[in-house]
């Protein structure tokens, strides 16, 4: 399926479900616990996030992806979110998303889109990462997150945040930023059928023990993945960008209960630095 056809189908899916969302109430539960009627909290089974001022929305029409501020002029996101869209059709929204019903979003136009030169769209995309150069600097306090420039070890504590769907079977958006926690999975870890996707440009994650349903979901593409300080929720550096997710089984009706994959920032670090340093 071509990326253009996939995008058109996805827009139709999102539009229908956004309409349905207006009539659906959202239930909230403690992390790791099942909700009545199979409703789960975002990111699917995440928790309310602390302030993550580096998180932004990358908006394209009626849908959005996540992104991370790495400089007052630059945002990092997933390549498949922006590679077929002219910069004029995109903008970045900055807000205090961790606050319920945050409405004072500042919009920043995109000057130019830089897609990783080795990006390839497939069921498991290659180098799924892109840079957005903003037309004007982001105002206010310093909001960027430093990039990780080297790989961490197996079992490293990681977190991702986003405003994506709270359900894997329909589009249901949260009222505030959500956060989910993982550890990094390497080749020798518990993904024997998927370990081949845990390659240099891709980071695979394990859910925390006892938290079997935590997952990124619709509109979480492009979300930041970051390492955490020991025994705290303090971010250290930007480790990955949400690339894609999968069902646990092919017949499952829940799209967001399987594995999570993130484009590796350390793998793309040299390209990112070279691109940014040109300006």
Protein Blocks (a to p, Z undefined) as FASTA:
>chain_A
ZZklmmmmmmmmmmmmmmmmmmpccddddehiacehhiacdfehpacddddfkbccddeh
jbccddddfbfkbccddfklmmmgcfklgccddddfkbghiabbcddddfbdcddfkbcc
dfbdghiacddddfbdcehjdfbdcddfbdcdehiacddddfbdfbfkbccddfbdcddd
dddddfklcclklmmmmcfklccddddehiamgccdehigoiacddddehiabdfbdfbd
cfbdcdfbfklcbfblcccddddfklmmmmmmmmmmmZZ
